[in-house]
């Protein structure tokens, strides 16, 4: 006798999900400390980074696909590799985001 198939919810499959609390751009005009960067690539999303940091006493984990921010994060990653933390302010300039 054939085994009855199990019903699985799509939301439980975690297909093409990004393990973050939201977009980094949600922190625009805020100053925070970057403590770690994870570089990832997916067929669906392309290159992106997951940024871990501290905003005040709260820790966060956010993602970005922004080409400008990805370039800046490479430089920040070099400082992190030296054991330093990097404080930034995320700002919006016309149609793009950048760190100051």
N, C-alpha and C positions, 0 to 999 in steps of 0.2 A: 504494500500500500504506500502511495506517495505521501511524503511529509507535507503537512500544511505549511504554506509559506508564511513567514513572519512579516507583519506590517511594521515598516520603519518610517518614522517621520523625517521628512527632508531636513527640517531644522536641526536634527540630531547628527546629520552627516558632516557638517562643517565643510562644505564644498567651497573652495576658493575664499576662505575666510582669512582675515588678517587679525592676528592676535594682538590687538591694541584696544585702548579705551576710546579711540576716536581719532580725528584728524588733528595734526599739530596746529593747523591754522585756527583751531578753536581757541588757541592761546595768544591770538594777536594782541599786541600792545601790552603784553605781560613780560616781565623779566623773570627768568628761571635758570636753573643750573642743569646742564646736560651731564649725565653720569655714565651713559653707555649708548652705543649705537649698534644696531643689528642691521646688516645689509641683506636684502632679500631680492629675489627675482621670481616672477611667475609668468607663465604663458599668457595669462589673462590680464595681469596688471603691469607687467614690465618691471623695471628696476624701481625699488622703493626702499625706504629706511624706516625702522622702528626706533624711536628715540625714547630712552628712559631718562627721567630727570626728577628734579624737585622744584616745586613751586611753593615757597614758604616751607611749611612742615609736611606738606603732602607730596607723596611720590606719584608719578604718572608714567604711562606708557602710551605714546601716540605715534601715528604713522604719517609719512608724507611721500608724495610722488613728485613734488615741485623740483624741477631741474635746477633752479637757482639754489634752493635749499640743499639739494643733494650735493652740489659742488662745494658749498660752504661746509657741509657736514664732513666731507672728506678731510678738510683742513682741521676741523674740530676733532676728528677721529685721531689725527696725529698727536694732538695734545693729550687726548685720553690715553693713548698708548704710552705716553711718558709718565702716566700716573696723575695727571692734572685733571681737574674738573673745569668746565668752561661755562661762564655766565653769559647769557645772551638776552636780548630783547627782540621779540619777533614783531616786525612791522610790515605793513602793506604799503607798497609803492605802486601806484596806478594799478596795473593788472597782475602784479607778482608780489611774492612775499620774500623777505630777506631778514637776516639777522643783523643786529647792530651791537 
